Amino acid sequence: MNISKNNQNELFYINKGLSFLKQRKYNEAEESYKKAIEINPQNDSAYYNLGYIYQQQQKYNEAEESFKKAIKINPQNDSAY
């Protein structure tokens, strides 16, 4: 199995974001998901989780934009609706 360095870094930031999210460290989680998106702008899960973070912080406009991006990338992502 050949996993590129970018994929490894992307997964690192996704997992790091999830860990922060579970601890309700939303600012740290937000930064991790933004880094994952920087590596792979087509990662719908990162946009979904970023939207969830914004929702928890009552940043509803940002949440809506992130959810829309997740849906645009993957219309099958039912969680983002």
Summary of the structure (lengths in Angstrom):
residues: 81
radius of gyration: 12.2
end to end distance: 33.7
largest distance: 41.2
contacts: 233
relative contact order: 0.14
helix: 77%
strand: 0%
